[in-house]
């Protein structure tokens, strides 16, 4: 670990004789941040350094002809304290005391070329609206995790952060461009979250230009207004930080390990390593989930909350072993199981098996549903795929049914979505997108995404299921 990558906390320097004093080396360029009180994981595993993944098997990683180390000198995009706070919230979700809403663009995040502030604002706005619906239904805190401000790539997509535009030769300089866009995205998101845009008193001012969902959403907005009026009369002002601001975190798949390593920092406050490219990282199917592979080796040593994507192909014994590798201390909130690529019928058969295996091993995890898979060839001649919206609803319904049956907790949902209403990439929903409409608004670079109306419609249905569980 090079010294400029160390992440310095002010208060730790005042106690050089602490238990972690062997790491108390003052870096050349210390980065000072405010430390939050949160549950601290145990020390990082022995025989692990941030580049130990290089000795392991790698799949689908780019082979750069030269390296770019500038990012190692850059400030982290997120802080360890923020990652620890997400860790705590996800621990609540594991026990049914919170619910995770993880959403944003597709794996390529709509591509570097289409990066702009309006798309960031619109997607964040839909996340806020969906969170409001879910909070009213479940009467629990909603953990808002955005699939935004990440590495703008996918191990199979291999375009925006991997290769040159035409040459398809891996270009390491694109990681610097990605860092800049991620930093700008986080800057805007933080401004929106704390600068008044996310205030609950603005709920009726959010974009409601959805003919199909507008009336239902407006009814809820009116109920929120009445509740806010009651709280204000009782002495809780609308300007109270709880009402005026929104907490959020970011996430992405841990696939481009050179980028992840360059943003990994040693936290002197806790004696732990954190990948400061995002608050939460996950390993996916195939290329990033081998027990003896590079991604798992990297992930086991960082202290961020981690996700594991599983499908019906996952062997329950392998899942138990993978969880044990990544979370040997069995900390609540450390592991989120992202159920994907099953479909409703397979999910009803496979998910009970996985739940019983994990619970039988006494492991604590947060279970969430990713119904964004099961693509079919777009029927309108596009060189792309689509998905029927009713399949999403069926899979989400099956997810809740299984947890009701097993006595476990449905901890959240994971969505590929956009804040734009005009996008037509999924067939169906109240907005009545047909196969003939796909060509008019197909913008995805990698996977099809829900548009704004479809996202809100799904949130209403999930909110009803959460309400049903309360009673």
N, C-alpha and C positions, 0 to 999 in steps of 0.2 A: 504494500500500500504506500504510494508516494505521499510525502508529507503535505503537499498542497491540497490533498483530498481529505485531510482530516477535518472534521466538523467540530468547531470549538464552542463550548458553552461557557459563558463568563463565570458563573457561580462555581463551576467545577475547579477552575484554576485556583480558587481560594482554599482548596483542600487537597493539596498534592499528596497527602498521606492516606487518601481513601483507599478502599479495597481495589479500585481499578487504577491505582497510581502508576502501574507499569505502563499504562497507555498515555500518561500525562506528558506528552511531548507537544510543545507549542509549535504549531505549523507556521510556515512562512506567511501565509495569507489566511489567518483565522477568519471564519465566517460566524458572526455572532447572531444568535437568535434567542427569542424568549422561550424558556422551557416550561412546558405544562406538566402538571402533576397527573400521572396516569400509571396504570399497571405496567411494570417493566418486565419483559421476558428475561429468562435466565441468560447467562453469558453465551456468546456464539459458540458453535461446536468447535471442539479441538481439531487440529489438523485441517483447518479451513482458512483460506485467504481469498480475497475477492477475485483472484484469477486462477484458483484451483480448478475451475471448470475446464480450463484449457487442456487438462490431462485426460478429460473424459470424452466419450463418443459424442460427436455433434452431427446433427442432421439439418440440412437446408439452411445452414448459415452461409453468408457470403464470404468469399475468399478475396480479401482486399489485396491489391498489389502493393499498396503502401498504407501506413497507418496514420491516423490523425489523433494526437493526444491532447489537443487544445481543450477539449471538454473537461478533462480532469482538473483544469485550473478554473473552470467556471463555477459560479455559485450553484448550490443545489436548487432544484425546481420546487421541492417540497421539503419540509423539515421532519426530523424524527418525532418531535412532539406531536405534530399533526397525525403522523402514522400511528402513534400510540393511542391517540384519541379515537381513531377509527377502530383500532384493535378492541378498545373497550366497548364501543357501540355494537360491533359485530358479536361480541360475547353476549350482549343482551339479546340480540336476535337469535342466538343459538338456543336460548331458553324461552323464546316467545315474548320477550319484553320489548322488542323493536322489530322493524321490518325493513329489509334492504331494497331500495329501488336503484338498480344499476343500469344506466342507459346512456346512449350516445350514438355516434356514427358507426359505420361498418369498420372492418379491420383496418382499412386504409384511411379512416377518418375523412372521407370524401376527397382525399388527395391534397397534396401541397398546393396545387395550382388553383383549387377552389377555396382556399383558406381565406375567410374574411369575418369581420366582426358581426355582421348581421346573422350569419349562420350560427355563430357561437351564442349570441343573445337569444335567438329563437329556440334553439335546442334547450338552453338553460330555462327559458320561460316555460316550456312544456314540462320539463322535469319538476319545476315548482308546482305547476297545476296538478300534475299527477300525484305528487307527494301530498298535496292538500286533500285530494280525494281519498287517498289511502289512509291518511291520518284520521279523517273523519270516520272512515269505515272501521278501522282497526282500533282506534283510540290508543295507539302506541306511537312512539317517535318513529319517524321515517328517516332512514339513513340514505342520504342522497350521494351516490357515487357516479361520477360522470366518466363515460368512456371518451375522454377528451384530453387534449394536451399531452399526447403520448408520442410514440415513435413513428406514427404515420406510415405503418407498413404491416405486412403479414408475411409469414414464412412462405406461403404459396403465391401471394400477390407480387411481392418482390419488385416494386417499382419506385415509390416515392422516396423511401429512405435507403433503398438498396442500390439501385442502378442509375446510370445516366439515362437521359431521355430517349436517345436513339440507340446508343451503343449496347445497352444492357450489360455493360461492364460495371461491377460493383464500385461505387464511388464513395469513399469514406467521408468526403467533404460534405455530403448531404446530411450527415449526422449533425453537423454544426448548424445547417439551415433548419433542421428539425428542432434542435434545441431552442433556437430563436423563436420559432412559431409556437412551441410549447410554452415558453416563458410569456409570450404575448397573450396566449389564450388564458393562462392562469391569471395574468394581470387583469384581464377584462372580467373573468369569472369572479375574482375576489372583489372587484369594484362593484359588480352587479349584486353580489351577495351581501355586501356591507354598506352600499351607498344609497339605499332606498328602493332599488328596483325590486328586491325580494320581500319588501314589507307586506305583512298580511293586510294592512289597510288598503293596499293597492289591488286586492284580489279581483274586484269588479272592474278594474281598469286593464287587466291583462287582455291580450288579444283573444277575442271570442268570435272571430270570424269563421265559425264553423256552423253551417246551417243545420247539420244533423245533431251536433252535440251541444250547441249553444244554449238552448233552453234548459236542458238538464243541468248544465254547468252553472248557468245563471241562478237557478234555484238554490244550488249549493252555496254559491257565492253570497246570496242573500242571507242564508243561514249563518255563514261565517260572519257577515257584517253584524247581524243581531248578537251573536256571541261576543264579538269584539266590543260592541256597545255595552253589553252587560258587564264585561270585564273592566271597561273604562269607568263605568259608574261605580264598580266595586273598588276602584282605586288602582287598577293596573293600567297604566297609560298605553296607548297604541305605539308610542315611541320606545317602549321597553325593549331592550336588546333581543329578548326572546321573540318578540313580535315583529321587530323591524329588520332582523337580519336572518340569514339562512346559512347553516353549516353545510359544507359539501366537501367531497374528496374526489380524487381521480384514480383511474385504474387502466391497465392494459395488460396484454399477454406478454410474458417475459420471453421474447423470441430473439431479439437482436442483442446478443450478449455483449459484444464490444461496446455498444451504446450504454447498456445497463451497468456494466462494470465501470465505465468512465464516470458515471454519476453515483457510484456507491461511495458513501462516506462513513468514516469511523466516528461514532458519537461518544465523546469523552464523558458526557453526563452519565451514561449507562454502561459504557464498555462494550457496546454492540455496534454492528454494522447495519446500515440502512441503505436501501436503494432509493435515492432521492429523485428519481425520474418520475415517480408516482407514489401515491399512498399505498396502493394495493396492486400486487402483481399476481398473475395466474399462469399455470402451465396447462396447455391444451392437449387435445388428442394427438396421437401420432408423433409429431416432430419434437415436442417439448415435454414429454411425460415419461421417458424411460427411467426406470429406477436407477440405472447406472449411467445415465446420460448427463450431458453438460448442464442443461437447464435445472434439473433437480439438484445437482451439486451446487450450483450457484444459489438457488432458492433456499436451500437448507441452512445457509449461513447468514442470510439477511433476516432482520427482525420485523419486516413489514408484515401486515396481514397477507395471507396467501390464498389463492383460489386453485381448485383442481377441477378441470372440466372432465366429465365422464359421460359415456354413452352406454348403450345396451351392450357394447362389446367389452366393457370393463369387468374384469374378474374381481369378485368381492374380496378375495384374499389379497390380491395385488393392491387394491385400494387401501385396505387396512395397513399393509406394509408401507405404502407410500405416505400415508398420514403419519405413521410412526417415524419415518425418516424426517419429515418436514416439521413435526410437532412432537418431539419426544417428551416434552414436559406436559403435554396435554392441556395447553392453555386455551380457555374459551376465547373465541374470536380470532385465533391464529389461522384456522382452516375453514374455508368456505367451499362446500361442494356445489359445483355448478352443473346441474343436470341438463344435458343437451343431446341433440341428435337422437332422440328416442321416438318421438311421436306418442300419442296418447295410449295406443294399444300396448306397445312395448314397454312404456313407462309403468303401466299398471302391473306388469309382470316383473320387471327388473328392479324398479325402485324399492319395493319391499325387501328384496334380497339384500340390496346394498345397505338399507337402513338397519336391518337386523344384524348384519355383519359388523357394521361400525359400532352400533350400540352394544352388541355383544362383547366387543373388545374394550368397552368403557371409554371410547374416544369421544370427545366433545367437538362437534362440528356445527356449522351453520349450513342448512340445506336451502338452495335456491333453484329456481326453474328458469332455464333458458329455452324458450319455445321457438327460437328464431331459425330453426334448421328444417330440413326436409324440403329442400328446393326442388322445383320442377322446371323444365325448359320453358322459357317464355313462348307462348303460342303465337306471338304476333310477328315472328321473323327476326326479333332482336337476338343478338349474340349474347344473351344473358339469361338469368334465371328469375323466377318469381316464386311466391308462396301464397297459398290460400289462407285468408285470415281466419276462417272457421277452424282450421287445423291448430292455429295458435290457441284459440279459445278452448278447444278440446283438450289440448295438452296441459294448459294451465288448470283446467277443471280436474283432470286426472291427478295432477300434482297435489292439489288440495285434498282430493278424495283419499289418496294413499296415506297422507299424513294423518288425516282423521282416523283412518283404519288402524295405523300403527301407533297412534298416540304420541307422535313426534310433532315437531314444530316446523311449519313451512316458513322459512326465514326470509324469503324475498324473491324477486324476479330480475332477470338479466335480459335487456332488450337492445336490439339494434334499431335505432329510430332517428328521426330528424324533426326539427321544429317547423319545417316547411309544410304547408297544406297542399301545395300543388304537386308534390311528389307522388308518382303513381308507380310503385314497385311491388306492392302486394295486391292481390285480387280479393275483393270483398270488403266487408265492413259496412257501417251505416252510410259511408260516403259513396258506396256502390261503385267501386273501381272494377272495371271489367278488363278482359284481356285486350280489348280494342283500345283501352285508355293507356296501356303501359308505355307505348312509344311516345306519348305526349309529355311524360314527366319522369322518365327513367334517368336518374342521375347517379346511381351508385357505381363505384369503381370496383367493388369486390362482391358484397352481398346485398340483397334487397333489404330495404328498411321500412318500418312503419312510418306513415305520414302523421301529421299532428292529430287529425281526427281519429285515426285508428289507435293511436297511442292513448288518447283520452278515453276512447271506448273500452279499451282493455283495462285501463285504470278503474273505471266504473265497475266492471265485472269483478276485478280482484278486490275492490273495496267491499263489494257485497259479500264475497267469501270471507273476508276478514271480519265483517260485521256478524256473519253467521257463526263464526267460531267464538265470538265473544258471548253469544247467548246459548 
